[in-house]
Amino acid sequence: MPIEALHHVQLAMPAGEEAAARHFYGETLGMTEQPKPESLHGRGGVWFASGGAHVHLGVERDFRPARKAHPALRVSDLAVLRARVAAAGYVVRDDEPLPGFRRFYADDPFGNRIEFLEPA
């Protein structure tokens, strides 16, 4: 069977930092918080979605940020998002060009690397 789509990406976060996740993913990136299934409420964390992109943040006891592995979120107005991320106090950085795309990276509040890209 062929793979049809990516359902979601899960990133780790430290316990008790849901407010920081809501600020970055919800307020800064404009993603909508999604309800977690009742059976998963006790684990902590928070889920977000925008368009077809779903990001689940799960609590990891011995948390270490993902500094190399990362989701790449395709956006429709990279310049506006870059300005919003920077204005919210997050460092934005460029990397080697990727043919056909403009892009930048930023770390979420926990140090997880996130790529944002837009077709050129």
Biopython code that builds the backbone (N, CA, C, O; Angstrom):
import numpy as np
from Bio.PDB.StructureBuilder import StructureBuilder

atoms = [
    (1, "MET", "N", (0.844, -1.189, 0.000)),
    (1, "MET", "CA", (0.000, 0.000, 0.000)),
    (1, "MET", "C", (0.878, 1.237, 0.000)),
    (1, "MET", "O", (1.845, 1.301, 0.758)),
    (2, "PRO", "N", (0.570, 2.204, -0.818)),
    (2, "PRO", "CA", (1.367, 3.432, -0.822)),
    (2, "PRO", "C", (1.020, 4.322, 0.376)),
    (2, "PRO", "O", (-0.105, 4.327, 0.874)),
    (3, "ILE", "N", (2.004, 5.049, 0.800)),
    (3, "ILE", "CA", (1.769, 6.056, 1.844)),
    (3, "ILE", "C", (1.038, 7.216, 1.192)),
    (3, "ILE", "O", (1.454, 7.687, 0.133)),
    (4, "GLU", "N", (-0.025, 7.679, 1.794)),
    (4, "GLU", "CA", (-0.842, 8.741, 1.221)),
    (4, "GLU", "C", (-0.467, 10.127, 1.714)),
    (4, "GLU", "O", (-0.494, 11.085, 0.941)),
    (5, "ALA", "N", (-0.122, 10.246, 2.974)),
    (5, "ALA", "CA", (0.165, 11.562, 3.541)),
    (5, "ALA", "C", (0.787, 11.374, 4.917)),
    (5, "ALA", "O", (0.721, 10.295, 5.506)),
    (6, "LEU", "N", (1.379, 12.421, 5.405)),
    (6, "LEU", "CA", (1.878, 12.444, 6.778)),
    (6, "LEU", "C", (0.716, 12.892, 7.665)),
    (6, "LEU", "O", (0.171, 13.978, 7.469)),
    (7, "HIS", "N", (0.339, 12.071, 8.628)),
    (7, "HIS", "CA", (-0.786, 12.410, 9.500)),
    (7, "HIS", "C", (-0.408, 13.498, 10.493)),
    (7, "HIS", "O", (-1.138, 14.476, 10.655)),
    (8, "HIS", "N", (0.736, 13.331, 11.161)),
    (8, "HIS", "CA", (1.216, 14.345, 12.097)),
    (8, "HIS", "C", (2.686, 14.106, 12.378)),
    (8, "HIS", "O", (3.222, 13.037, 12.087)),
    (9, "VAL", "N", (3.322, 15.096, 12.937)),
    (9, "VAL", "CA", (4.680, 14.937, 13.446)),
    (9, "VAL", "C", (4.611, 15.183, 14.942)),
    (9, "VAL", "O", (3.913, 16.088, 15.398)),
    (10, "GLN", "N", (5.335, 14.376, 15.703)),
    (10, "GLN", "CA", (5.379, 14.590, 17.150)),
    (10, "GLN", "C", (6.752, 15.097, 17.540)),
    (10, "GLN", "O", (7.777, 14.553, 17.130)),
    (11, "LEU", "N", (6.749, 16.139, 18.333)),
    (11, "LEU", "CA", (7.965, 16.709, 18.904)),
    (11, "LEU", "C", (7.886, 16.570, 20.415)),
    (11, "LEU", "O", (6.800, 16.571, 20.994)),
    (12, "ALA", "N", (9.033, 16.453, 21.038)),
    (12, "ALA", "CA", (9.071, 16.351, 22.495)),
    (12, "ALA", "C", (9.139, 17.733, 23.127)),
    (12, "ALA", "O", (9.598, 18.701, 22.520)),
    (13, "MET", "N", (8.669, 17.790, 24.352)),
    (13, "MET", "CA", (8.721, 19.023, 25.139)),
    (13, "MET", "C", (8.889, 18.649, 26.606)),
    (13, "MET", "O", (8.564, 17.528, 26.997)),
    (14, "PRO", "N", (9.396, 19.580, 27.428)),
    (14, "PRO", "CA", (9.490, 19.298, 28.862)),
    (14, "PRO", "C", (8.119, 19.370, 29.541)),
    (14, "PRO", "O", (7.205, 20.028, 29.045)),
    (15, "ALA", "N", (7.994, 18.710, 30.641)),
    (15, "ALA", "CA", (6.742, 18.719, 31.411)),
    (15, "ALA", "C", (6.412, 20.122, 31.899)),
    (15, "ALA", "O", (7.296, 20.890, 32.280)),
    (16, "GLY", "N", (5.128, 20.441, 31.881)),
    (16, "GLY", "CA", (4.645, 21.695, 32.444)),
    (16, "GLY", "C", (4.852, 22.923, 31.587)),
    (16, "GLY", "O", (4.660, 24.038, 32.071)),
    (17, "GLU", "N", (5.235, 22.762, 30.339)),
    (17, "GLU", "CA", (5.536, 23.903, 29.470)),
    (17, "GLU", "C", (4.482, 24.126, 28.386)),
    (17, "GLU", "O", (4.782, 24.689, 27.332)),
    (18, "GLU", "N", (3.259, 23.690, 28.641)),
    (18, "GLU", "CA", (2.202, 23.843, 27.648)),
    (18, "GLU", "C", (1.932, 25.299, 27.292)),
    (18, "GLU", "O", (1.609, 25.597, 26.142)),
    (19, "ALA", "N", (2.057, 26.211, 28.250)),
    (19, "ALA", "CA", (1.824, 27.637, 27.959)),
    (19, "ALA", "C", (2.840, 28.153, 26.942)),
    (19, "ALA", "O", (2.483, 28.919, 26.047)),
    (20, "ALA", "N", (4.090, 27.742, 27.069)),
    (20, "ALA", "CA", (5.115, 28.158, 26.099)),
    (20, "ALA", "C", (4.813, 27.580, 24.725)),
    (20, "ALA", "O", (5.024, 28.248, 23.712)),
    (21, "ALA", "N", (4.318, 26.340, 24.677)),
    (21, "ALA", "CA", (3.937, 25.731, 23.400)),
    (21, "ALA", "C", (2.782, 26.500, 22.774)),
    (21, "ALA", "O", (2.786, 26.751, 21.569)),
    (22, "ARG", "N", (1.806, 26.872, 23.572)),
    (22, "ARG", "CA", (0.661, 27.621, 23.049)),
    (22, "ARG", "C", (1.092, 28.990, 22.519)),
    (22, "ARG", "O", (0.554, 29.462, 21.518)),
    (23, "HIS", "N", (2.047, 29.621, 23.174)),
    (23, "HIS", "CA", (2.519, 30.920, 22.705)),
    (23, "HIS", "C", (3.202, 30.789, 21.347)),
    (23, "HIS", "O", (2.913, 31.563, 20.434)),
    (24, "PHE", "N", (4.103, 29.821, 21.203)),
    (24, "PHE", "CA", (4.844, 29.683, 19.946)),
    (24, "PHE", "C", (3.958, 29.141, 18.823)),
    (24, "PHE", "O", (3.816, 29.780, 17.780)),
    (25, "TYR", "N", (3.371, 27.975, 19.031)),
    (25, "TYR", "CA", (2.624, 27.327, 17.954)),
    (25, "TYR", "C", (1.267, 27.983, 17.708)),
    (25, "TYR", "O", (0.829, 28.101, 16.564)),
    (26, "GLY", "N", (0.609, 28.405, 18.773)),
    (26, "GLY", "CA", (-0.700, 29.025, 18.628)),
    (26, "GLY", "C", (-0.632, 30.500, 18.290)),
    (26, "GLY", "O", (-1.063, 30.911, 17.213)),
    (27, "GLU", "N", (-0.092, 31.308, 19.202)),
    (27, "GLU", "CA", (-0.084, 32.754, 19.002)),
    (27, "GLU", "C", (0.886, 33.206, 17.917)),
    (27, "GLU", "O", (0.518, 34.009, 17.059)),
    (28, "THR", "N", (2.109, 32.707, 17.940)),
    (28, "THR", "CA", (3.114, 33.176, 16.990)),
    (28, "THR", "C", (2.904, 32.584, 15.600)),
    (28, "THR", "O", (2.895, 33.318, 14.611)),
    (29, "LEU", "N", (2.735, 31.265, 15.513)),
    (29, "LEU", "CA", (2.581, 30.631, 14.199)),
    (29, "LEU", "C", (1.145, 30.649, 13.692)),
    (29, "LEU", "O", (0.911, 30.452, 12.499)),
    (30, "GLY", "N", (0.189, 30.880, 14.570)),
    (30, "GLY", "CA", (-1.210, 30.934, 14.145)),
    (30, "GLY", "C", (-1.864, 29.577, 13.970)),
    (30, "GLY", "O", (-2.894, 29.467, 13.304)),
    (31, "MET", "N", (-1.280, 28.543, 14.561)),
    (31, "MET", "CA", (-1.897, 27.223, 14.486)),
    (31, "MET", "C", (-3.022, 27.137, 15.517)),
    (31, "MET", "O", (-3.016, 27.859, 16.514)),
    (32, "THR", "N", (-3.975, 26.261, 15.271)),
    (32, "THR", "CA", (-5.121, 26.092, 16.153)),
    (32, "THR", "C", (-4.893, 24.890, 17.060)),
    (32, "THR", "O", (-4.537, 23.807, 16.596)),
    (33, "GLU", "N", (-5.100, 25.093, 18.356)),
    (33, "GLU", "CA", (-4.970, 23.972, 19.280)),
    (33, "GLU", "C", (-6.066, 22.960, 19.014)),
    (33, "GLU", "O", (-7.228, 23.315, 18.814)),
    (34, "GLN", "N", (-5.679, 21.694, 19.013)),
    (34, "GLN", "CA", (-6.611, 20.596, 18.765)),
    (34, "GLN", "C", (-6.851, 19.831, 20.061)),
    (34, "GLN", "O", (-5.926, 19.670, 20.857)),
    (35, "PRO", "N", (-8.062, 19.362, 20.284)),
    (35, "PRO", "CA", (-8.310, 18.577, 21.499)),
    (35, "PRO", "C", (-7.602, 17.221, 21.413)),
    (35, "PRO", "O", (-7.615, 16.560, 20.375)),
    (36, "LYS", "N", (-6.996, 16.834, 22.511)),
    (36, "LYS", "CA", (-6.390, 15.506, 22.589)),
    (36, "LYS", "C", (-7.470, 14.515, 23.007)),
    (36, "LYS", "O", (-8.410, 14.882, 23.711)),
    (37, "PRO", "N", (-7.341, 13.275, 22.582)),
    (37, "PRO", "CA", (-8.296, 12.270, 23.052)),
    (37, "PRO", "C", (-8.261, 12.170, 24.579)),
    (37, "PRO", "O", (-7.207, 12.321, 25.197)),
    (38, "GLU", "N", (-9.395, 11.923, 25.161)),
    (38, "GLU", "CA", (-9.514, 11.845, 26.622)),
    (38, "GLU", "C", (-8.483, 10.892, 27.222)),
    (38, "GLU", "O", (-7.946, 11.157, 28.297)),
    (39, "SER", "N", (-8.209, 9.801, 26.542)),
    (39, "SER", "CA", (-7.272, 8.806, 27.069)),
    (39, "SER", "C", (-5.833, 9.328, 27.151)),
    (39, "SER", "O", (-5.001, 8.721, 27.826)),
    (40, "LEU", "N", (-5.527, 10.437, 26.481)),
    (40, "LEU", "CA", (-4.165, 10.983, 26.480)),
    (40, "LEU", "C", (-3.999, 12.242, 27.326)),
    (40, "LEU", "O", (-2.892, 12.773, 27.422)),
    (41, "HIS", "N", (-5.057, 12.723, 27.930)),
    (41, "HIS", "CA", (-4.990, 13.965, 28.712)),
    (41, "HIS", "C", (-3.972, 13.922, 29.836)),
    (41, "HIS", "O", (-3.286, 14.916, 30.074)),
    (42, "GLY", "N", (-3.855, 12.821, 30.520)),
    (42, "GLY", "CA", (-2.976, 12.731, 31.680)),
    (42, "GLY", "C", (-1.495, 12.756, 31.341)),
    (42, "GLY", "O", (-0.664, 12.862, 32.243)),
    (43, "ARG", "N", (-1.151, 12.664, 30.093)),
    (43, "ARG", "CA", (0.256, 12.643, 29.689)),
    (43, "ARG", "C", (0.863, 14.026, 29.524)),
    (43, "ARG", "O", (2.081, 14.154, 29.408)),
    (44, "GLY", "N", (0.036, 15.058, 29.512)),
    (44, "GLY", "CA", (0.530, 16.403, 29.244)),
    (44, "GLY", "C", (0.741, 16.593, 27.753)),
    (44, "GLY", "O", (0.407, 15.723, 26.949)),
    (45, "GLY", "N", (1.301, 17.742, 27.393)),
    (45, "GLY", "CA", (1.513, 18.045, 25.985)),
    (45, "GLY", "C", (0.320, 18.753, 25.389)),
    (45, "GLY", "O", (-0.684, 18.991, 26.059)),
    (46, "VAL", "N", (0.448, 19.087, 24.110)),
    (46, "VAL", "CA", (-0.602, 19.838, 23.425)),
    (46, "VAL", "C", (-0.470, 19.591, 21.923)),
    (46, "VAL", "O", (0.632, 19.389, 21.414)),
    (47, "TRP", "N", (-1.596, 19.610, 21.226)),
    (47, "TRP", "CA", (-1.620, 19.349, 19.773)),
    (47, "TRP", "C", (-2.091, 20.590, 19.038)),
    (47, "TRP", "O", (-2.926, 21.347, 19.535)),
    (48, "PHE", "N", (-1.537, 20.789, 17.832)),
    (48, "PHE", "CA", (-1.885, 21.941, 16.994)),
    (48, "PHE", "C", (-2.082, 21.505, 15.556)),
    (48, "PHE", "O", (-1.552, 20.477, 15.134)),
    (49, "ALA", "N", (-2.856, 22.296, 14.793)),
    (49, "ALA", "CA", (-3.041, 22.036, 13.367)),
    (49, "ALA", "C", (-3.252, 23.355, 12.639)),
    (49, "ALA", "O", (-3.743, 24.333, 13.203)),
    (50, "SER", "N", (-2.868, 23.349, 11.378)),
    (50, "SER", "CA", (-3.143, 24.459, 10.462)),
    (50, "SER", "C", (-3.111, 23.862, 9.065)),
    (50, "SER", "O", (-2.114, 23.268, 8.656)),
    (51, "GLY", "N", (-4.217, 24.025, 8.332)),
    (51, "GLY", "CA", (-4.295, 23.376, 7.034)),
    (51, "GLY", "C", (-4.112, 21.881, 7.232)),
    (51, "GLY", "O", (-4.763, 21.283, 8.089)),
    (52, "GLY", "N", (-3.235, 21.277, 6.451)),
    (52, "GLY", "CA", (-2.967, 19.852, 6.586)),
    (52, "GLY", "C", (-1.819, 19.521, 7.517)),
    (52, "GLY", "O", (-1.462, 18.351, 7.656)),
    (53, "ALA", "N", (-1.230, 20.521, 8.160)),
    (53, "ALA", "CA", (-0.079, 20.298, 9.046)),
    (53, "ALA", "C", (-0.562, 20.094, 10.479)),
    (53, "ALA", "O", (-1.271, 20.932, 11.037)),
    (54, "HIS", "N", (-0.165, 18.967, 11.058)),
    (54, "HIS", "CA", (-0.516, 18.646, 12.435)),
    (54, "HIS", "C", (0.765, 18.423, 13.228)),
    (54, "HIS", "O", (1.606, 17.607, 12.851)),
    (55, "VAL", "N", (0.905, 19.156, 14.331)),
    (55, "VAL", "CA", (2.067, 19.035, 15.208)),
    (55, "VAL", "C", (1.573, 18.633, 16.586)),
    (55, "VAL", "O", (0.768, 19.333, 17.201)),
    (56, "HIS", "N", (2.063, 17.501, 17.060)),
    (56, "HIS", "CA", (1.737, 17.027, 18.407)),
    (56, "HIS", "C", (2.970, 17.211, 19.265)),
    (56, "HIS", "O", (4.051, 16.744, 18.907)),
    (57, "LEU", "N", (2.824, 17.879, 20.381)),
    (57, "LEU", "CA", (3.921, 18.032, 21.335)),
    (57, "LEU", "C", (3.630, 17.123, 22.521)),
    (57, "LEU", "O", (2.601, 17.251, 23.184)),
    (58, "GLY", "N", (4.552, 16.209, 22.773)),
    (58, "GLY", "CA", (4.392, 15.256, 23.857)),
    (58, "GLY", "C", (5.473, 15.438, 24.902)),
    (58, "GLY", "O", (6.621, 15.743, 24.579)),
    (59, "VAL", "N", (5.099, 15.252, 26.149)),
    (59, "VAL", "CA", (6.036, 15.419, 27.256)),
    (59, "VAL", "C", (6.997, 14.235, 27.291)),
    (59, "VAL", "O", (6.595, 13.074, 27.216)),
    (60, "GLU", "N", (8.260, 14.563, 27.405)),
    (60, "GLU", "CA", (9.299, 13.550, 27.533)),
    (60, "GLU", "C", (10.053, 13.817, 28.828)),
    (60, "GLU", "O", (10.583, 14.910, 29.033)),
    (61, "ARG", "N", (10.098, 12.826, 29.692)),
    (61, "ARG", "CA", (10.696, 12.997, 31.015)),
    (61, "ARG", "C", (12.153, 13.446, 30.931)),
    (61, "ARG", "O", (12.528, 14.426, 31.576)),
    (62, "ASP", "N", (12.959, 12.772, 30.173)),
    (62, "ASP", "CA", (14.371, 13.153, 30.006)),
    (62, "ASP", "C", (14.518, 13.946, 28.712)),
    (62, "ASP", "O", (15.250, 13.550, 27.805)),
    (63, "PHE", "N", (13.821, 15.056, 28.644)),
    (63, "PHE", "CA", (13.725, 15.841, 27.413)),
    (63, "PHE", "C", (15.083, 16.320, 26.901)),
    (63, "PHE", "O", (15.921, 16.810, 27.658)),
    (64, "ARG", "N", (15.265, 16.164, 25.607)),
    (64, "ARG", "CA", (16.385, 16.756, 24.861)),
    (64, "ARG", "C", (15.803, 17.270, 23.557)),
    (64, "ARG", "O", (15.083, 16.534, 22.882)),
    (65, "PRO", "N", (16.089, 18.507, 23.181)),
    (65, "PRO", "CA", (15.509, 19.048, 21.949)),
    (65, "PRO", "C", (16.061, 18.368, 20.697)),
    (65, "PRO", "O", (17.189, 17.875, 20.687)),
    (66, "ALA", "N", (15.255, 18.352, 19.658)),
    (66, "ALA", "CA", (15.679, 17.856, 18.347)),
    (66, "ALA", "C", (16.367, 19.010, 17.622)),
    (66, "ALA", "O", (15.705, 19.923, 17.129)),
    (67, "ARG", "N", (17.671, 18.966, 17.561)),
    (67, "ARG", "CA", (18.432, 20.059, 16.953)),
    (67, "ARG", "C", (18.723, 19.825, 15.476)),
    (67, "ARG", "O", (18.978, 20.781, 14.744)),
    (68, "LYS", "N", (18.692, 18.576, 15.025)),
    (68, "LYS", "CA", (18.937, 18.267, 13.614)),
    (68, "LYS", "C", (17.641, 17.801, 12.947)),
    (68, "LYS", "O", (17.197, 18.396, 11.965)),
    (69, "ALA", "N", (17.039, 16.739, 13.479)),
    (69, "ALA", "CA", (15.763, 16.260, 12.942)),
    (69, "ALA", "C", (14.730, 17.360, 13.136)),
    (69, "ALA", "O", (14.728, 18.033, 14.166)),
    (70, "HIS", "N", (13.850, 17.548, 12.155)),
    (70, "HIS", "CA", (12.905, 18.662, 12.255)),
    (70, "HIS", "C", (11.743, 18.486, 11.288)),
    (70, "HIS", "O", (11.877, 17.823, 10.260)),
    (71, "PRO", "N", (10.591, 19.087, 11.624)),
    (71, "PRO", "CA", (9.517, 19.184, 10.638)),
    (71, "PRO", "C", (9.790, 20.398, 9.746)),
    (71, "PRO", "O", (10.403, 21.376, 10.175)),
    (72, "ALA", "N", (9.333, 20.318, 8.521)),
    (72, "ALA", "CA", (9.390, 21.452, 7.589)),
    (72, "ALA", "C", (7.945, 21.831, 7.281)),
    (72, "ALA", "O", (7.202, 21.056, 6.679)),
    (73, "LEU", "N", (7.561, 23.025, 7.697)),
    (73, "LEU", "CA", (6.187, 23.488, 7.520)),
    (73, "LEU", "C", (6.118, 24.420, 6.318)),
    (73, "LEU", "O", (6.756, 25.473, 6.302)),
    (74, "ARG", "N", (5.335, 24.026, 5.305)),
    (74, "ARG", "CA", (5.163, 24.876, 4.119)),
    (74, "ARG", "C", (4.165, 25.974, 4.448)),
    (74, "ARG", "O", (3.087, 25.711, 4.981)),
    (75, "VAL", "N", (4.535, 27.201, 4.128)),
    (75, "VAL", "CA", (3.704, 28.360, 4.469)),
    (75, "VAL", "C", (3.374, 29.159, 3.210)),
    (75, "VAL", "O", (3.995, 28.973, 2.164)),
    (76, "SER", "N", (2.387, 30.051, 3.324)),
    (76, "SER", "CA", (1.961, 30.825, 2.163)),
    (76, "SER", "C", (2.542, 32.230, 2.126)),
    (76, "SER", "O", (2.499, 32.870, 1.075)),
    (77, "ASP", "N", (3.080, 32.733, 3.224)),
    (77, "ASP", "CA", (3.703, 34.056, 3.218)),
    (77, "ASP", "C", (4.895, 34.035, 4.166)),
    (77, "ASP", "O", (4.798, 34.437, 5.325)),
    (78, "LEU", "N", (6.011, 33.562, 3.649)),
    (78, "LEU", "CA", (7.207, 33.352, 4.455)),
    (78, "LEU", "C", (7.704, 34.639, 5.100)),
    (78, "LEU", "O", (8.091, 34.634, 6.268)),
    (79, "ALA", "N", (7.698, 35.740, 4.354)),
    (79, "ALA", "CA", (8.220, 37.002, 4.888)),
    (79, "ALA", "C", (7.411, 37.471, 6.093)),
    (79, "ALA", "O", (7.986, 37.932, 7.079)),
    (80, "VAL", "N", (6.101, 37.361, 6.026)),
    (80, "VAL", "CA", (5.248, 37.772, 7.149)),
    (80, "VAL", "C", (5.492, 36.875, 8.358)),
    (80, "VAL", "O", (5.612, 37.361, 9.483)),
    (81, "LEU", "N", (5.565, 35.562, 8.124)),
    (81, "LEU", "CA", (5.797, 34.649, 9.234)),
    (81, "LEU", "C", (7.169, 34.889, 9.850)),
    (81, "LEU", "O", (7.310, 34.887, 11.072)),
    (82, "ARG", "N", (8.171, 35.094, 9.018)),
    (82, "ARG", "CA", (9.525, 35.365, 9.526)),
    (82, "ARG", "C", (9.507, 36.588, 10.442)),
    (82, "ARG", "O", (10.114, 36.568, 11.513)),
    (83, "ALA", "N", (8.824, 37.639, 10.033)),
    (83, "ALA", "CA", (8.734, 38.857, 10.842)),
    (83, "ALA", "C", (7.999, 38.579, 12.154)),
    (83, "ALA", "O", (8.410, 39.084, 13.199)),
    (84, "ARG", "N", (6.931, 37.796, 12.124)),
    (84, "ARG", "CA", (6.183, 37.469, 13.347)),
    (84, "ARG", "C", (7.024, 36.666, 14.322)),
    (84, "ARG", "O", (7.012, 36.926, 15.525)),
    (85, "VAL", "N", (7.757, 35.685, 13.798)),
    (85, "VAL", "CA", (8.600, 34.848, 14.650)),
    (85, "VAL", "C", (9.694, 35.690, 15.293)),
    (85, "VAL", "O", (9.952, 35.569, 16.490)),
    (86, "ALA", "N", (10.336, 36.542, 14.500)),
    (86, "ALA", "CA", (11.388, 37.411, 15.032)),
    (86, "ALA", "C", (10.824, 38.408, 16.042)),
    (86, "ALA", "O", (11.436, 38.642, 17.084)),
    (87, "ALA", "N", (9.667, 38.995, 15.746)),
    (87, "ALA", "CA", (9.055, 39.974, 16.646)),
    (87, "ALA", "C", (8.663, 39.345, 17.979)),
    (87, "ALA", "O", (8.615, 40.028, 19.002)),
    (88, "ALA", "N", (8.383, 38.044, 17.965)),
    (88, "ALA", "CA", (8.028, 37.345, 19.202)),
    (88, "ALA", "C", (9.265, 36.970, 20.018)),
    (88, "ALA", "O", (9.150, 36.393, 21.100)),
    (89, "GLY", "N", (10.452, 37.301, 19.493)),
    (89, "GLY", "CA", (11.679, 37.079, 20.248)),
    (89, "GLY", "C", (12.426, 35.802, 19.920)),
    (89, "GLY", "O", (13.383, 35.449, 20.609)),
    (90, "TYR", "N", (12.005, 35.107, 18.882)),
    (90, "TYR", "CA", (12.693, 33.885, 18.481)),
    (90, "TYR", "C", (13.729, 34.213, 17.412)),
    (90, "TYR", "O", (13.489, 35.046, 16.538)),
    (91, "VAL", "N", (14.870, 33.559, 17.487)),
    (91, "VAL", "CA", (15.938, 33.785, 16.507)),
    (91, "VAL", "C", (15.588, 33.037, 15.226)),
    (91, "VAL", "O", (15.278, 31.847, 15.261)),
    (92, "VAL", "N", (15.640, 33.736, 14.100)),
    (92, "VAL", "CA", (15.451, 33.103, 12.794)),
    (92, "VAL", "C", (16.812, 32.983, 12.127)),
    (92, "VAL", "O", (17.655, 33.871, 12.259)),
    (93, "ARG", "N", (17.027, 31.888, 11.414)),
    (93, "ARG", "CA", (18.303, 31.690, 10.731)),
    (93, "ARG", "C", (18.080, 31.093, 9.356)),
    (93, "ARG", "O", (17.152, 30.319, 9.123)),
    (94, "ASP", "N", (18.963, 31.481, 8.462)),
    (94, "ASP", "CA", (18.941, 30.954, 7.109)),
    (94, "ASP", "C", (19.879, 29.761, 7.022)),
    (94, "ASP", "O", (20.691, 29.522, 7.916)),
    (95, "ASP", "N", (19.754, 29.025, 5.939)),
    (95, "ASP", "CA", (20.604, 27.875, 5.695)),
    (95, "ASP", "C", (20.916, 27.846, 4.203)),
    (95, "ASP", "O", (20.559, 28.766, 3.468)),
    (96, "GLU", "N", (21.569, 26.805, 3.771)),
    (96, "GLU", "CA", (21.883, 26.663, 2.354)),
    (96, "GLU", "C", (20.589, 26.739, 1.546)),
    (96, "GLU", "O", (19.544, 26.285, 2.010)),
    (97, "PRO", "N", (20.651, 27.306, 0.346)),
    (97, "PRO", "CA", (19.442, 27.365, -0.491)),
    (97, "PRO", "C", (18.902, 25.967, -0.804)),
    (97, "PRO", "O", (19.665, 25.014, -0.961)),
    (98, "LEU", "N", (17.613, 25.869, -0.890)),
    (98, "LEU", "CA", (16.938, 24.649, -1.294)),
    (98, "LEU", "C", (16.255, 24.962, -2.617)),
    (98, "LEU", "O", (15.345, 25.791, -2.643)),
    (99, "PRO", "N", (16.658, 24.331, -3.716)),
    (99, "PRO", "CA", (16.100, 24.680, -5.029)),
    (99, "PRO", "C", (14.574, 24.682, -5.019)),
    (99, "PRO", "O", (13.933, 23.731, -4.570)),
    (100, "GLY", "N", (14.018, 25.769, -5.524)),
    (100, "GLY", "CA", (12.571, 25.903, -5.641)),
    (100, "GLY", "C", (11.870, 26.450, -4.423)),
    (100, "GLY", "O", (10.648, 26.597, -4.432)),
    (101, "PHE", "N", (12.620, 26.760, -3.360)),
    (101, "PHE", "CA", (11.994, 27.230, -2.118)),
    (101, "PHE", "C", (12.785, 28.379, -1.504)),
    (101, "PHE", "O", (13.996, 28.496, -1.689)),
    (102, "ARG", "N", (12.075, 29.212, -0.777)),
    (102, "ARG", "CA", (12.676, 30.156, 0.168)),
    (102, "ARG", "C", (12.401, 29.549, 1.532)),
    (102, "ARG", "O", (11.357, 28.929, 1.735)),
    (103, "ARG", "N", (13.337, 29.722, 2.479)),
    (103, "ARG", "CA", (13.122, 29.089, 3.773)),
    (103, "ARG", "C", (13.929, 29.758, 4.876)),
    (103, "ARG", "O", (14.870, 30.511, 4.624)),
    (104, "PHE", "N", (13.530, 29.457, 6.102)),
    (104, "PHE", "CA", (14.313, 29.823, 7.283)),
    (104, "PHE", "C", (14.033, 28.805, 8.371)),
    (104, "PHE", "O", (13.085, 28.025, 8.287)),
    (105, "TYR", "N", (14.868, 28.826, 9.385)),
    (105, "TYR", "CA", (14.712, 27.963, 10.547)),
    (105, "TYR", "C", (14.518, 28.826, 11.788)),
    (105, "TYR", "O", (14.981, 29.965, 11.854)),
    (106, "ALA", "N", (13.829, 28.261, 12.759)),
    (106, "ALA", "CA", (13.725, 28.850, 14.091)),
    (106, "ALA", "C", (13.573, 27.695, 15.067)),
    (106, "ALA", "O", (13.101, 26.621, 14.695)),
    (107, "ASP", "N", (13.965, 27.910, 16.295)),
    (107, "ASP", "CA", (13.760, 26.903, 17.336)),
    (107, "ASP", "C", (12.489, 27.235, 18.100)),
    (107, "ASP", "O", (12.205, 28.400, 18.376)),
    (108, "ASP", "N", (11.730, 26.210, 18.437)),
    (108, "ASP", "CA", (10.570, 26.442, 19.289)),
    (108, "ASP", "C", (11.080, 26.764, 20.703)),
    (108, "ASP", "O", (12.292, 26.752, 20.918)),
    (109, "PRO", "N", (10.214, 27.047, 21.659)),
    (109, "PRO", "CA", (10.682, 27.450, 22.991)),
    (109, "PRO", "C", (11.520, 26.395, 23.703)),
    (109, "PRO", "O", (12.165, 26.683, 24.711)),
    (110, "PHE", "N", (11.509, 25.177, 23.179)),
    (110, "PHE", "CA", (12.206, 24.075, 23.833)),
    (110, "PHE", "C", (13.506, 23.714, 23.126)),
    (110, "PHE", "O", (14.217, 22.807, 23.558)),
    (111, "GLY", "N", (13.822, 24.421, 22.036)),
    (111, "GLY", "CA", (15.049, 24.155, 21.294)),
    (111, "GLY", "C", (14.882, 23.198, 20.133)),
    (111, "GLY", "O", (15.871, 22.849, 19.489)),
    (112, "ASN", "N", (13.662, 22.759, 19.842)),
    (112, "ASN", "CA", (13.419, 21.913, 18.675)),
    (112, "ASN", "C", (13.520, 22.753, 17.406)),
    (112, "ASN", "O", (12.905, 23.815, 17.317)),
    (113, "ARG", "N", (14.285, 22.291, 16.430)),
    (113, "ARG", "CA", (14.444, 23.019, 15.176)),
    (113, "ARG", "C", (13.216, 22.849, 14.303)),
    (113, "ARG", "O", (12.742, 21.731, 14.101)),
    (114, "ILE", "N", (12.697, 23.960, 13.783)),
    (114, "ILE", "CA", (11.552, 23.969, 12.896)),
    (114, "ILE", "C", (11.956, 24.685, 11.613)),
    (114, "ILE", "O", (12.544, 25.764, 11.667)),
    (115, "GLU", "N", (11.647, 24.095, 10.461)),
    (115, "GLU", "CA", (11.911, 24.731, 9.167)),
    (115, "GLU", "C", (10.604, 25.259, 8.615)),
    (115, "GLU", "O", (9.569, 24.597, 8.693)),
    (116, "PHE", "N", (10.660, 26.459, 8.056)),
    (116, "PHE", "CA", (9.512, 27.081, 7.404)),
    (116, "PHE", "C", (9.917, 27.339, 5.966)),
    (116, "PHE", "O", (10.965, 27.934, 5.715)),
    (117, "LEU", "N", (9.093, 26.897, 5.008)),
    (117, "LEU", "CA", (9.461, 27.090, 3.617)),
    (117, "LEU", "C", (8.267, 27.451, 2.764)),
    (117, "LEU", "O", (7.122, 27.140, 3.094)),
    (118, "GLU", "N", (8.562, 28.119, 1.650)),
    (118, "GLU", "CA", (7.562, 28.581, 0.718)),
    (118, "GLU", "C", (8.102, 28.369, -0.689)),
    (118, "GLU", "O", (9.259, 28.689, -0.960)),
    (119, "PRO", "N", (7.273, 27.829, -1.596)),
    (119, "PRO", "CA", (7.758, 27.693, -2.967)),
    (119, "PRO", "C", (8.192, 29.040, -3.523)),
    (119, "PRO", "O", (7.536, 30.060, -3.314)),
    (120, "ALA", "N", (9.316, 29.019, -4.238)),
    (120, "ALA", "CA", (9.860, 30.258, -4.813)),
    (120, "ALA", "C", (9.083, 30.659, -6.061)),
    (120, "ALA", "O", (9.395, 31.675, -6.682)),
]
sb = StructureBuilder()
sb.init_structure("model")
sb.init_model(0)
sb.init_chain("A")
sb.init_seg("    ")
for serial, (resi, resn, name, xyz) in enumerate(atoms, 1):
    if name == "N":
        sb.init_residue(resn, " ", resi, " ")
    sb.init_atom(name, np.array(xyz, "f"), 0.0, 1.0, " ", f" {name:<3s}", serial, name[0])
structure = sb.get_structure()
